[in-house]
Amino acid sequence: MIVLVATVIGTIWVRVPFVPTSKKTSKVMLDAADLKGDETVFDLGAGDGRLLIRAKRAYPRIKAIGYEIVPVVWFLGFIRALFSRTGVQMKFGNAFKADVSDADCIFLYLITSLMPILKEKFDRELKPGTRVISHTFSFKDVKPVRTIDVPGLLGGRSKVYVYEW
Ligand SMILES: C[S@@+](CC[C@H](N)C(=O)[O-])C[C@H]1O[C@@H](n2cnc3c(N)ncnc32)[C@H](O)[C@@H]1O
């Protein structure tokens, strides 16, 4: 009960619910990321780490780092990452305070209101050419190099935005 209450309070506080990316959309995001060699990959708001675990299974040499701020969700991700034996690093904390200057690729699935704050951070910190792959939410005034439609259940669809910073 305490765990449930803590998760609900944490989620309301960060304003972004924990909704994992589906397997199908993960595949689209991973294909779009075009990961190579020992690149460094972040998931800012990593949830239970499943996207990074999939990434690491497909590209074992990458360095995969996830940030998650809701304690129970982070712990779930930490345990999943541990049992996956992939070497995914699940860090507990605010993704907006993470140093992403060494990122080659960043995955996002957050919310519209947080995108402008992230844009400022990325403008300050990212190396030129860093790929940013965002599920559903786009950056205003940044042109994606590609937008991919992903058909979903019951005729629904989601979008994946691919940016190069
Ligand atoms: C929609 S879920 C996406 C999870 C995962 N990235 C995926 O695609 O499966 C967004 C997650 O971001 C987390 N989150 C929101 N704001 C955050 C912040 N400032 N720092 C770290 N995590 C955050 C939420 O707690 C939630 O678990």
The ligand as an SDF file (V2000), in Angstrom:
LIG
                    3D

 27 29  0  0  0  0  0  0  0  0999 V2000
    6.3050    7.6620  -20.1930 C   0  0  0  0  0  0  0  0  0  0  0  0
    7.5020    6.9160  -19.0940 S   0  0  0  0  0  0  0  0  0  0  0  0
    8.6810    6.2800  -20.2750 C   0  0  0  0  0  0  0  0  0  0  0  0
    9.5560    5.1830  -19.7150 C   0  0  0  0  0  0  0  0  0  0  0  0
   10.6360    4.6860  -20.6760 C   0  0  0  0  0  0  0  0  0  0  0  0
   11.4580    5.7710  -21.1720 N   0  0  0  0  0  0  0  0  0  0  0  0
   10.0490    3.9460  -21.8440 C   0  0  0  0  0  0  0  0  0  0  0  0
   10.0460    4.5260  -22.9550 O   0  0  0  0  0  0  0  0  0  0  0  0
    9.5810    2.8070  -21.6660 O   0  0  0  0  0  0  0  0  0  0  0  0
    8.3250    8.3840  -18.4630 C   0  0  0  0  0  0  0  0  0  0  0  0
    9.1310    8.1700  -17.1960 C   0  0  0  0  0  0  0  0  0  0  0  0
    9.8970    9.3580  -16.9720 O   0  0  0  0  0  0  0  0  0  0  0  0
   10.0240    9.5410  -15.5740 C   0  0  0  0  0  0  0  0  0  0  0  0
   10.4110   10.9400  -15.3360 N   0  0  0  0  0  0  0  0  0  0  0  0
    9.6400   12.0500  -15.4970 C   0  0  0  0  0  0  0  0  0  0  0  0
   10.3270   13.1700  -15.2050 N   0  0  0  0  0  0  0  0  0  0  0  0
   11.5900   12.7460  -14.8640 C   0  0  0  0  0  0  0  0  0  0  0  0
   12.7660   13.4300  -14.4610 C   0  0  0  0  0  0  0  0  0  0  0  0
   12.8120   14.7650  -14.3470 N   0  0  0  0  0  0  0  0  0  0  0  0
   13.8710   12.7040  -14.2020 N   0  0  0  0  0  0  0  0  0  0  0  0
   13.8560   11.3530  -14.3090 C   0  0  0  0  0  0  0  0  0  0  0  0
   12.7540   10.6470  -14.6570 N   0  0  0  0  0  0  0  0  0  0  0  0
   11.6300   11.3350  -14.9420 C   0  0  0  0  0  0  0  0  0  0  0  0
    8.6550    9.1340  -15.0390 C   0  0  0  0  0  0  0  0  0  0  0  0
    8.7020    8.8140  -13.6850 O   0  0  0  0  0  0  0  0  0  0  0  0
    8.3190    7.9320  -15.9350 C   0  0  0  0  0  0  0  0  0  0  0  0
    8.7080    6.7230  -15.3570 O   0  0  0  0  0  0  0  0  0  0  0  0
  1  2  1  0
  2  3  1  0
  2 10  1  0
  3  4  1  0
  4  5  1  0
  5  6  1  0
  5  7  1  0
  7  8  2  0
  7  9  1  0
 10 11  1  0
 11 12  1  0
 11 26  1  0
 12 13  1  0
 13 14  1  0
 13 24  1  0
 14 15  1  0
 14 23  1  0
 15 16  2  0
 16 17  1  0
 17 18  1  0
 17 23  2  0
 18 19  1  0
 18 20  2  0
 20 21  1  0
 21 22  2  0
 22 23  1  0
 24 25  1  0
 24 26  1  0
 26 27  1  0
M  CHG  2   2   1   9  -1
M  END
$$$$
